[in-house]
Structures are given as structure tokens and as C-alpha cells.
Amino acid sequence: MKLLLIEDEHTLATLLKKGLTKKGYAVDLAFDGEEGLEFFHENDYDLILLDLNLPKINGFALLEIIRQTNQDINILILSAKSETDDVVKGLLEGANDYVTKPFDFPILEARIQSLLRRSFYQKPEIASFDSLTLNVHQNEVKIKDELLSLTLKEYSILRYLTLHQNQITSAETLIEHVWDSEVDLFSNSLKFHLFSLRKKLGEFGEDTPKIETIRGSGYRLISSESIDKGE
């Protein structure tokens, strides 16, 4: 899951990013509304954490711009106790939920998970490809009804390829959806995780889906039948 955190309090923002990253989220961090808007236009996010009192572009203006472009993305307001009226205004203008500062990190994480679950419930629970079955609610992958043990990054890569099956996905797109914006596009991190993922899929035999490399274009999930036919 990829999050955008827009918060001008540097200490709080840094701590939140560190905590969320440890929980397995990819987090981009913006310290003002203008920077946050740039991140929003350049990337796809599952959820935005939005402070209301931002420099350059305030939270309300940013919320309005985002909602004009995207009606579906989850937006969680970070507010101070004295901003009750602002929170109500934010919710009426399109935010999905809020937390009040100071807050305990487990409460923030629970609110994030709750919003993400609501989004998933609007999507198919099970995605299948060949002998692979992916449960997007439980974050589980099975091959031939056997559970496939994956790291968070491996699961995120396989999830994206499964939900976009039969499509060629560029390395840049995978990195954008699985890592935060600070990752080096020329690092070997993606190749390392793909190597490990391919090895784990291969342990289930030849008649399982494979991740194909399309030179100069990216990757795609292909079925065992396609391999046999040489497609």
C-alpha cells in the first residue's frame, strides 16, 4: 500500500513516516501543500494523510483540488483539538475520516487500515490467474490451494501483476506502487525481489504462473499454458 503524508511539522512527519514504513507501507512525505500536490499528480496512492494548516496551499484548498481530480482516493485528516469546526468542514468537503493530534500511533494505523478495508470491499475479494489465487482482503496468495509465503514487497509485486494480468507493467510502475519516491530507480532492489519471487513460484512446479521479462518494456504474469505454447 502506498501513502502520501502531507504534514508541515517536520518532527511529527518524520516519526510518522518511519512508523508507517516499519508497518510495511510505502510513504511519500511532503512538508507543504504545493509539494503534496506535485506528489499527488505524479504518483498513484491508496490513501492520503492530510494536515489542514499547511503552508503554500492550505489543506482545504488541496482537498478541493484532489477531489476534483479523484473522487475515490481515501483522505484522512490530521487535526489539532482546536480545529473541530475545520474537521467538520473537511469531512463535508470530501475527507473520509480524521484523527486528532496528539494521537497514539496504533489509533492512526487502525484508522488507515479501516479506510483501506472499505476500499477493498468495493473490489473483488478474490483474483485468480492460472493456479494462483490472491485474496486481497486477507493479503494471502495460494498456489494449487497451498499458501505461498511471501515478504511484504514480494506480495505487493505479485498482487499488482495479478490484478493487472495480461498487461505489461514497467519497472517504474512497479516501483511507484511498491516503494516510496526515495527509492533509486537504478538500484537492484526490484530485480532482487523478482528473483526471489520467481524462485518461490517455481518451487510449486512447472505448471504455475511465471513472471516474464519483456526486454525494454517491463514484466507480466503469464500462465503455464502460454509457456508451453511458446507465446
C-alpha atoms as an extended CHARMM CRD file, in Angstrom:
* protein
*
       231  EXT
         1         1  MET       CA              0.0000000000        0.0000000000        0.0000000000  PROA      1               0.0000000000
         2         2  LYS       CA              1.2880000000        3.4450000000       -0.9100000000  PROA      2               0.0000000000
         3         3  LEU       CA              0.5130000000        6.5040000000        1.2310000000  PROA      3               0.0000000000
         4         4  LEU       CA              1.0700000000       10.2260000000        0.8100000000  PROA      4               0.0000000000
         5         5  LEU       CA              1.7270000000       12.1140000000        4.0670000000  PROA      5               0.0000000000
         6         6  ILE       CA              1.3350000000       15.9000000000        3.8570000000  PROA      6               0.0000000000
         7         7  GLU       CA              2.3670000000       17.4190000000        7.1860000000  PROA      7               0.0000000000
         8         8  ASP       CA              4.4030000000       20.5840000000        7.8780000000  PROA      8               0.0000000000
         9         9  GLU       CA              5.5510000000       19.6290000000       11.3920000000  PROA      9               0.0000000000
        10        10  HSD       CA              8.8800000000       18.0660000000       10.4500000000  PROA      10              0.0000000000
        11        11  THR       CA              9.4330000000       16.0690000000       13.6370000000  PROA      11              0.0000000000
        12        12  LEU       CA              5.9320000000       14.5620000000       13.6240000000  PROA      12              0.0000000000
        13        13  ALA       CA              6.0420000000       13.9020000000        9.8820000000  PROA      13              0.0000000000
        14        14  THR       CA              9.4020000000       12.1320000000       10.0870000000  PROA      14              0.0000000000
        15        15  LEU       CA              8.2530000000        9.9630000000       13.0070000000  PROA      15              0.0000000000
        16        16  LEU       CA              5.0090000000        9.0440000000       11.2330000000  PROA      16              0.0000000000
        17        17  LYS       CA              6.8230000000        8.0930000000        8.0430000000  PROA      17              0.0000000000
        18        18  LYS       CA              9.2760000000        5.9540000000        9.9800000000  PROA      18              0.0000000000
        19        19  GLY       CA              6.4940000000        4.1780000000       11.8920000000  PROA      19              0.0000000000
        20        20  LEU       CA              4.3410000000        3.5520000000        8.8100000000  PROA      20              0.0000000000
        21        21  THR       CA              7.3220000000        2.3140000000        6.8010000000  PROA      21              0.0000000000
        22        22  LYS       CA              8.0750000000       -0.2220000000        9.5290000000  PROA      22              0.0000000000
        23        23  LYS       CA              4.4860000000       -1.4530000000        9.1790000000  PROA      23              0.0000000000
        24        24  GLY       CA              5.0960000000       -2.1910000000        5.5110000000  PROA      24              0.0000000000
        25        25  TYR       CA              3.6390000000        0.9100000000        3.8520000000  PROA      25              0.0000000000
        26        26  ALA       CA              5.4290000000        2.8560000000        1.1320000000  PROA      26              0.0000000000
        27        27  VAL       CA              5.2410000000        6.5010000000        2.2480000000  PROA      27              0.0000000000
        28        28  ASP       CA              5.9610000000        9.7060000000        0.3500000000  PROA      28              0.0000000000
        29        29  LEU       CA              6.3590000000       12.7740000000        2.5640000000  PROA      29              0.0000000000
        30        30  ALA       CA              5.5180000000       16.3800000000        1.6610000000  PROA      30              0.0000000000
        31        31  PHE       CA              6.0160000000       19.3180000000        4.0390000000  PROA      31              0.0000000000
        32        32  ASP       CA              3.6760000000       21.7990000000        2.3200000000  PROA      32              0.0000000000
        33        33  GLY       CA              0.5850000000       21.8090000000        0.1300000000  PROA      33              0.0000000000
        34        34  GLU       CA              2.4260000000       22.6560000000       -3.0730000000  PROA      34              0.0000000000
        35        35  GLU       CA              4.8290000000       19.7490000000       -2.6880000000  PROA      35              0.0000000000
        36        36  GLY       CA              1.9360000000       17.4760000000       -1.7250000000  PROA      36              0.0000000000
        37        37  LEU       CA              0.0530000000       18.4140000000       -4.8890000000  PROA      37              0.0000000000
        38        38  GLU       CA              3.1130000000       17.6150000000       -7.0040000000  PROA      38              0.0000000000
        39        39  PHE       CA              3.3900000000       14.1660000000       -5.4030000000  PROA      39              0.0000000000
        40        40  PHE       CA             -0.3380000000       13.5810000000       -5.9660000000  PROA      40              0.0000000000
        41        41  HSD       CA             -0.1250000000       14.4050000000       -9.6760000000  PROA      41              0.0000000000
        42        42  GLU       CA              2.9950000000       12.2990000000      -10.2210000000  PROA      42              0.0000000000
        43        43  ASN       CA              2.0290000000        9.1120000000       -8.3440000000  PROA      43              0.0000000000
        44        44  ASP       CA             -0.8560000000        6.7920000000       -7.5110000000  PROA      44              0.0000000000
        45        45  TYR       CA             -1.7460000000        6.4660000000       -3.8270000000  PROA      45              0.0000000000
        46        46  ASP       CA             -4.0840000000        4.2840000000       -1.7910000000  PROA      46              0.0000000000
        47        47  LEU       CA             -4.5190000000        6.9030000000        0.9450000000  PROA      47              0.0000000000
        48        48  ILE       CA             -3.5450000000       10.4970000000        1.7610000000  PROA      48              0.0000000000
        49        49  LEU       CA             -2.8120000000       11.7570000000        5.2890000000  PROA      49              0.0000000000
        50        50  LEU       CA             -3.5730000000       15.4740000000        5.1690000000  PROA      50              0.0000000000
        51        51  ASP       CA             -2.8180000000       18.1980000000        7.6920000000  PROA      51              0.0000000000
        52        52  LEU       CA             -5.1540000000       21.1870000000        7.3590000000  PROA      52              0.0000000000
        53        53  ASN       CA             -2.8110000000       24.0320000000        8.3250000000  PROA      53              0.0000000000
        54        54  LEU       CA             -0.2740000000       23.8050000000        5.5210000000  PROA      54              0.0000000000
        55        55  PRO       CA              1.9570000000       26.4900000000        4.0030000000  PROA      55              0.0000000000
        56        56  LYS       CA              1.7680000000       27.4870000000        0.3080000000  PROA      56              0.0000000000
        57        57  ILE       CA             -1.5170000000       25.6220000000       -0.3410000000  PROA      57              0.0000000000
        58        58  ASN       CA             -3.7220000000       25.0660000000        2.7250000000  PROA      58              0.0000000000
        59        59  GLY       CA             -5.3710000000       21.7430000000        3.4540000000  PROA      59              0.0000000000
        60        60  PHE       CA             -8.8760000000       22.8030000000        2.3990000000  PROA      60              0.0000000000
        61        61  ALA       CA             -7.7400000000       24.0850000000       -0.9870000000  PROA      61              0.0000000000
        62        62  LEU       CA             -5.6690000000       20.9510000000       -1.5030000000  PROA      62              0.0000000000
        63        63  LEU       CA             -8.6160000000       18.7340000000       -0.5360000000  PROA      63              0.0000000000
        64        64  GLU       CA            -10.8110000000       20.5120000000       -3.0820000000  PROA      64              0.0000000000
        65        65  ILE       CA             -8.2330000000       20.1140000000       -5.8570000000  PROA      65              0.0000000000
        66        66  ILE       CA             -7.7230000000       16.4290000000       -5.0990000000  PROA      66              0.0000000000
        67        67  ARG       CA            -11.4540000000       15.7120000000       -5.0300000000  PROA      67              0.0000000000
        68        68  GLN       CA            -11.9400000000       17.4580000000       -8.3720000000  PROA      68              0.0000000000
        69        69  THR       CA             -9.4260000000       15.0160000000       -9.8410000000  PROA      69              0.0000000000
        70        70  ASN       CA            -10.0660000000       11.8520000000       -7.8350000000  PROA      70              0.0000000000
        71        71  GLN       CA            -13.3140000000       11.0430000000       -6.0360000000  PROA      71              0.0000000000
        72        72  ASP       CA            -12.2040000000        7.6240000000       -4.7930000000  PROA      72              0.0000000000
        73        73  ILE       CA             -8.8770000000        8.0560000000       -3.0100000000  PROA      73              0.0000000000
        74        74  ASN       CA             -9.0140000000        7.8190000000        0.7890000000  PROA      74              0.0000000000
        75        75  ILE       CA             -8.1850000000       11.0570000000        2.6280000000  PROA      75              0.0000000000
        76        76  LEU       CA             -7.5230000000       11.0800000000        6.3800000000  PROA      76              0.0000000000
        77        77  ILE       CA             -7.3280000000       14.4930000000        8.0830000000  PROA      77              0.0000000000
        78        78  LEU       CA             -4.7170000000       15.1440000000       10.7810000000  PROA      78              0.0000000000
        79        79  SER       CA             -6.1500000000       17.8750000000       13.0210000000  PROA      79              0.0000000000
        80        80  ALA       CA             -5.4900000000       19.6990000000       16.2770000000  PROA      80              0.0000000000
        81        81  LYS       CA             -8.0510000000       19.6050000000       19.0920000000  PROA      81              0.0000000000
        82        82  SER       CA             -8.8820000000       23.2740000000       18.4990000000  PROA      82              0.0000000000
        83        83  GLU       CA             -9.8690000000       22.6030000000       14.8830000000  PROA      83              0.0000000000
        84        84  THR       CA            -13.2400000000       20.9140000000       15.4410000000  PROA      84              0.0000000000
        85        85  ASP       CA            -15.0950000000       23.2030000000       13.0360000000  PROA      85              0.0000000000
        86        86  ASP       CA            -12.3450000000       22.7180000000       10.4580000000  PROA      86              0.0000000000
        87        87  VAL       CA            -12.6350000000       18.9320000000       10.7590000000  PROA      87              0.0000000000
        88        88  VAL       CA            -16.3950000000       19.1000000000       10.1320000000  PROA      88              0.0000000000
        89        89  LYS       CA            -15.7640000000       21.3210000000        7.1180000000  PROA      89              0.0000000000
        90        90  GLY       CA            -13.1140000000       18.9210000000        5.8310000000  PROA      90              0.0000000000
        91        91  LEU       CA            -15.4000000000       15.8960000000        6.1650000000  PROA      91              0.0000000000
        92        92  LEU       CA            -18.2100000000       17.7330000000        4.3660000000  PROA      92              0.0000000000
        93        93  GLU       CA            -15.8370000000       18.6530000000        1.5650000000  PROA      93              0.0000000000
        94        94  GLY       CA            -14.7470000000       15.1050000000        0.9020000000  PROA      94              0.0000000000
        95        95  ALA       CA            -12.3640000000       13.7520000000        3.5520000000  PROA      95              0.0000000000
        96        96  ASN       CA            -13.1230000000       10.1900000000        4.6790000000  PROA      96              0.0000000000
        97        97  ASP       CA            -12.0240000000       10.3290000000        8.3150000000  PROA      97              0.0000000000
        98        98  TYR       CA             -9.8300000000       12.2040000000       10.7980000000  PROA      98              0.0000000000
        99        99  VAL       CA             -7.5750000000       11.7920000000       13.8230000000  PROA      99              0.0000000000
       100       100  THR       CA             -6.9170000000       14.4700000000       16.4190000000  PROA      100             0.0000000000
       101       101  LYS       CA             -3.3900000000       15.4570000000       17.4710000000  PROA      101             0.0000000000
       102       102  PRO       CA             -1.8000000000       14.3220000000       19.6600000000  PROA      102             0.0000000000
       103       103  PHE       CA             -2.7610000000       10.7300000000       18.8360000000  PROA      103             0.0000000000
       104       104  ASP       CA             -1.3950000000        7.2910000000       19.5900000000  PROA      104             0.0000000000
       105       105  PHE       CA              0.2190000000        5.6440000000       16.5750000000  PROA      105             0.0000000000
       106       106  PRO       CA             -1.8610000000        2.4220000000       16.8950000000  PROA      106             0.0000000000
       107       107  ILE       CA             -5.0420000000        4.5300000000       16.5910000000  PROA      107             0.0000000000
       108       108  LEU       CA             -3.7620000000        6.1720000000       13.3970000000  PROA      108             0.0000000000
       109       109  GLU       CA             -2.8000000000        2.7950000000       11.9590000000  PROA      109             0.0000000000
       110       110  ALA       CA             -6.2300000000        1.3610000000       12.8200000000  PROA      110             0.0000000000
       111       111  ARG       CA             -7.9590000000        4.2680000000       11.0270000000  PROA      111             0.0000000000
       112       112  ILE       CA             -5.7430000000        3.7360000000        7.9790000000  PROA      112             0.0000000000
       113       113  GLN       CA             -6.4700000000        0.0020000000        7.8910000000  PROA      113             0.0000000000
       114       114  SER       CA            -10.1930000000        0.6530000000        8.2910000000  PROA      114             0.0000000000
       115       115  LEU       CA            -10.2690000000        3.0140000000        5.3060000000  PROA      115             0.0000000000
       116       116  LEU       CA             -8.2220000000        0.6580000000        3.1570000000  PROA      116             0.0000000000
       117       117  ARG       CA            -10.5220000000       -2.2550000000        4.0230000000  PROA      117             0.0000000000
       118       118  ARG       CA            -13.5400000000       -0.2130000000        2.9400000000  PROA      118             0.0000000000
       119       119  SER       CA            -11.8740000000        0.3470000000       -0.4130000000  PROA      119             0.0000000000
       120       120  PHE       CA            -11.1130000000       -3.3330000000       -0.8360000000  PROA      120             0.0000000000
       121       121  TYR       CA            -14.6890000000       -4.3160000000       -0.0440000000  PROA      121             0.0000000000
       122       122  GLN       CA            -15.7100000000       -2.3750000000       -3.1410000000  PROA      122             0.0000000000
       123       123  LYS       CA            -13.3750000000       -4.5560000000       -5.2340000000  PROA      123             0.0000000000
       124       124  PRO       CA            -13.4310000000       -8.2960000000       -5.9970000000  PROA      124             0.0000000000
       125       125  GLU       CA            -12.2500000000      -10.2420000000       -2.9570000000  PROA      125             0.0000000000
       126       126  ILE       CA            -10.5050000000      -12.9460000000       -4.9760000000  PROA      126             0.0000000000
       127       127  ALA       CA             -8.2890000000      -12.5320000000       -8.0140000000  PROA      127             0.0000000000
       128       128  SER       CA             -7.2330000000      -15.6890000000       -9.8490000000  PROA      128             0.0000000000
       129       129  PHE       CA             -4.6860000000      -16.4360000000      -12.5280000000  PROA      129             0.0000000000
       130       130  ASP       CA             -3.9210000000      -19.9660000000      -13.6710000000  PROA      130             0.0000000000
       131       131  SER       CA             -3.2650000000      -21.9840000000      -10.4710000000  PROA      131             0.0000000000
       132       132  LEU       CA             -2.7130000000      -18.8080000000       -8.4220000000  PROA      132             0.0000000000
       133       133  THR       CA             -5.3860000000      -17.3460000000       -6.1320000000  PROA      133             0.0000000000
       134       134  LEU       CA             -4.9580000000      -13.9650000000       -4.4390000000  PROA      134             0.0000000000
       135       135  ASN       CA             -7.1790000000      -12.8620000000       -1.5510000000  PROA      135             0.0000000000
       136       136  VAL       CA             -6.9300000000       -9.0670000000       -1.4570000000  PROA      136             0.0000000000
       137       137  HSD       CA             -8.7270000000       -8.8130000000        1.9010000000  PROA      137             0.0000000000
       138       138  GLN       CA             -6.5140000000      -11.2590000000        3.7640000000  PROA      138             0.0000000000
       139       139  ASN       CA             -3.3180000000      -10.4220000000        1.8260000000  PROA      139             0.0000000000
       140       140  GLU       CA             -2.8050000000      -14.0930000000        1.0200000000  PROA      140             0.0000000000
       141       141  VAL       CA             -1.6310000000      -15.9000000000       -2.0890000000  PROA      141             0.0000000000
       142       142  LYS       CA             -2.1930000000      -19.5910000000       -2.7420000000  PROA      142             0.0000000000
       143       143  ILE       CA             -0.8170000000      -21.8440000000       -5.4520000000  PROA      143             0.0000000000
       144       144  LYS       CA             -2.8250000000      -25.0240000000       -6.0070000000  PROA      144             0.0000000000
       145       145  ASP       CA             -4.5770000000      -24.2850000000       -2.6680000000  PROA      145             0.0000000000
       146       146  GLU       CA             -1.2290000000      -24.1560000000       -0.8170000000  PROA      146             0.0000000000
       147       147  LEU       CA             -0.2760000000      -20.9270000000        0.9510000000  PROA      147             0.0000000000
       148       148  LEU       CA              2.6500000000      -19.0840000000       -0.6450000000  PROA      148             0.0000000000
       149       149  SER       CA              4.9370000000      -17.4920000000        1.9580000000  PROA      149             0.0000000000
       150       150  LEU       CA              5.9450000000      -14.0040000000        0.7820000000  PROA      150             0.0000000000
       151       151  THR       CA              7.5880000000      -10.8870000000        2.1470000000  PROA      151             0.0000000000
       152       152  LEU       CA              5.6030000000       -7.6330000000        2.0530000000  PROA      152             0.0000000000
       153       153  LYS       CA              7.4440000000       -6.4280000000       -1.0510000000  PROA      153             0.0000000000
       154       154  GLU       CA              7.0480000000       -9.7780000000       -2.8350000000  PROA      154             0.0000000000
       155       155  TYR       CA              3.3420000000       -9.8310000000       -2.0590000000  PROA      155             0.0000000000
       156       156  SER       CA              2.8790000000       -6.2540000000       -3.2870000000  PROA      156             0.0000000000
       157       157  ILE       CA              4.6690000000       -7.0150000000       -6.5720000000  PROA      157             0.0000000000
       158       158  LEU       CA              2.6810000000      -10.2120000000       -7.1790000000  PROA      158             0.0000000000
       159       159  ARG       CA             -0.5670000000       -8.5070000000       -6.1820000000  PROA      159             0.0000000000
       160       160  TYR       CA             -0.0300000000       -5.7240000000       -8.7150000000  PROA      160             0.0000000000
       161       161  LEU       CA              0.9000000000       -8.1350000000      -11.5180000000  PROA      161             0.0000000000
       162       162  THR       CA             -2.0790000000      -10.3860000000      -10.7250000000  PROA      162             0.0000000000
       163       163  LEU       CA             -4.5660000000       -7.5060000000      -10.6810000000  PROA      163             0.0000000000
       164       164  HSD       CA             -3.0990000000       -6.3020000000      -13.9900000000  PROA      164             0.0000000000
       165       165  GLN       CA             -2.7220000000       -9.7390000000      -15.5470000000  PROA      165             0.0000000000
       166       166  ASN       CA             -2.0030000000       -9.9780000000      -19.2620000000  PROA      166             0.0000000000
       167       167  GLN       CA             -0.6620000000       -6.4160000000      -19.1600000000  PROA      167             0.0000000000
       168       168  ILE       CA              2.9840000000       -5.4150000000      -19.4330000000  PROA      168             0.0000000000
       169       169  THR       CA              3.9920000000       -3.4230000000      -16.3400000000  PROA      169             0.0000000000
       170       170  SER       CA              7.1240000000       -1.2940000000      -16.4580000000  PROA      170             0.0000000000
       171       171  ALA       CA              9.7360000000       -1.4030000000      -13.7270000000  PROA      171             0.0000000000
       172       172  GLU       CA              8.9830000000        2.2420000000      -12.9830000000  PROA      172             0.0000000000
       173       173  THR       CA              5.2890000000        1.4580000000      -12.4160000000  PROA      173             0.0000000000
       174       174  LEU       CA              6.0760000000       -1.4180000000      -10.0570000000  PROA      174             0.0000000000
       175       175  ILE       CA              8.4930000000        0.7450000000       -8.0970000000  PROA      175             0.0000000000
       176       176  GLU       CA              5.9350000000        3.5740000000       -7.8660000000  PROA      176             0.0000000000
       177       177  HSD       CA              3.3210000000        1.2230000000       -6.3770000000  PROA      177             0.0000000000
       178       178  VAL       CA              5.5580000000       -0.8040000000       -4.0640000000  PROA      178             0.0000000000
       179       179  TRP       CA              8.2720000000        1.6250000000       -2.8920000000  PROA      179             0.0000000000
       180       180  ASP       CA              8.2420000000        5.2730000000       -1.8580000000  PROA      180             0.0000000000
       181       181  SER       CA              9.5880000000        8.0170000000       -4.1040000000  PROA      181             0.0000000000
       182       182  GLU       CA             13.0390000000        7.9670000000       -2.4990000000  PROA      182             0.0000000000
       183       183  VAL       CA             13.9740000000        4.5920000000       -3.9580000000  PROA      183             0.0000000000
       184       184  ASP       CA             16.6970000000        4.6200000000       -6.6000000000  PROA      184             0.0000000000
       185       185  LEU       CA             15.1480000000        3.5910000000       -9.9220000000  PROA      185             0.0000000000
       186       186  PHE       CA             18.5050000000        2.1590000000      -10.9520000000  PROA      186             0.0000000000
       187       187  SER       CA             19.0040000000        0.0560000000       -7.8200000000  PROA      187             0.0000000000
       188       188  ASN       CA             18.8240000000       -3.7320000000       -7.8750000000  PROA      188             0.0000000000
       189       189  SER       CA             16.0980000000       -3.8710000000       -5.2280000000  PROA      189             0.0000000000
       190       190  LEU       CA             13.2980000000       -4.7000000000       -7.6910000000  PROA      190             0.0000000000
       191       191  LYS       CA             15.4100000000       -7.2980000000       -9.5020000000  PROA      191             0.0000000000
       192       192  PHE       CA             16.3060000000       -8.9180000000       -6.1760000000  PROA      192             0.0000000000
       193       193  HSD       CA             12.6730000000       -9.2450000000       -5.1060000000  PROA      193             0.0000000000
       194       194  LEU       CA             11.6220000000      -10.5100000000       -8.5480000000  PROA      194             0.0000000000
       195       195  PHE       CA             14.3640000000      -13.1530000000       -8.4240000000  PROA      195             0.0000000000
       196       196  SER       CA             13.1540000000      -14.3150000000       -5.0030000000  PROA      196             0.0000000000
       197       197  LEU       CA              9.5120000000      -14.2560000000       -6.1040000000  PROA      197             0.0000000000
       198       198  ARG       CA             10.2400000000      -16.2860000000       -9.2450000000  PROA      198             0.0000000000
       199       199  LYS       CA             12.1260000000      -18.8470000000       -7.1800000000  PROA      199             0.0000000000
       200       200  LYS       CA              9.1920000000      -19.2620000000       -4.7820000000  PROA      200             0.0000000000
       201       201  LEU       CA              6.7000000000      -19.6270000000       -7.6400000000  PROA      201             0.0000000000
       202       202  GLY       CA              8.9900000000      -22.1850000000       -9.3110000000  PROA      202             0.0000000000
       203       203  GLU       CA              9.0050000000      -24.3730000000       -6.2120000000  PROA      203             0.0000000000
       204       204  PHE       CA              5.3910000000      -25.2870000000       -6.9940000000  PROA      204             0.0000000000
       205       205  GLY       CA              6.3110000000      -26.8900000000      -10.3130000000  PROA      205             0.0000000000
       206       206  GLU       CA              6.2920000000      -26.0290000000      -13.9970000000  PROA      206             0.0000000000
       207       207  ASP       CA              2.5010000000      -25.7410000000      -14.2540000000  PROA      207             0.0000000000
       208       208  THR       CA              2.3830000000      -22.4930000000      -12.2710000000  PROA      208             0.0000000000
       209       209  PRO       CA              2.2940000000      -18.8360000000      -13.4150000000  PROA      209             0.0000000000
       210       210  LYS       CA              5.6120000000      -17.2440000000      -14.2830000000  PROA      210             0.0000000000
       211       211  ILE       CA              6.8210000000      -13.6490000000      -14.2940000000  PROA      211             0.0000000000
       212       212  GLU       CA              8.0570000000      -12.8690000000      -17.7820000000  PROA      212             0.0000000000
       213       213  THR       CA             10.5520000000      -10.1330000000      -18.5660000000  PROA      213             0.0000000000
       214       214  ILE       CA              9.7250000000       -8.1670000000      -21.7150000000  PROA      214             0.0000000000
       215       215  ARG       CA             13.0300000000       -6.6120000000      -22.7230000000  PROA      215             0.0000000000
       216       216  GLY       CA             12.8270000000       -2.8300000000      -22.8190000000  PROA      216             0.0000000000
       217       217  SER       CA              9.1830000000       -2.8160000000      -21.6390000000  PROA      217             0.0000000000
       218       218  GLY       CA              8.7250000000       -4.4460000000      -18.2290000000  PROA      218             0.0000000000
       219       219  TYR       CA              7.1100000000       -7.5300000000      -16.7340000000  PROA      219             0.0000000000
       220       220  ARG       CA              3.9140000000       -9.5260000000      -16.9510000000  PROA      220             0.0000000000
       221       221  LEU       CA              2.3920000000      -12.5820000000      -15.3440000000  PROA      221             0.0000000000
       222       222  ILE       CA              1.9380000000      -15.4140000000      -17.8310000000  PROA      222             0.0000000000
       223       223  SER       CA              0.2230000000      -18.7840000000      -17.4770000000  PROA      223             0.0000000000
       224       224  SER       CA              1.8740000000      -22.1840000000      -17.7590000000  PROA      224             0.0000000000
       225       225  GLU       CA             -0.1740000000      -22.7880000000      -20.9390000000  PROA      225             0.0000000000
       226       226  SER       CA              1.3590000000      -19.7240000000      -22.5640000000  PROA      226             0.0000000000
       227       227  ILE       CA              4.8160000000      -21.0390000000      -21.7220000000  PROA      227             0.0000000000
       228       228  ASP       CA              4.0170000000      -24.4510000000      -23.2400000000  PROA      228             0.0000000000
       229       229  LYS       CA              2.7340000000      -22.8000000000      -26.4450000000  PROA      229             0.0000000000
       230       230  GLY       CA              5.7450000000      -20.5190000000      -26.6000000000  PROA      230             0.0000000000
       231       231  GLU       CA              3.6130000000      -17.3750000000      -26.5630000000  PROA      231             0.0000000000
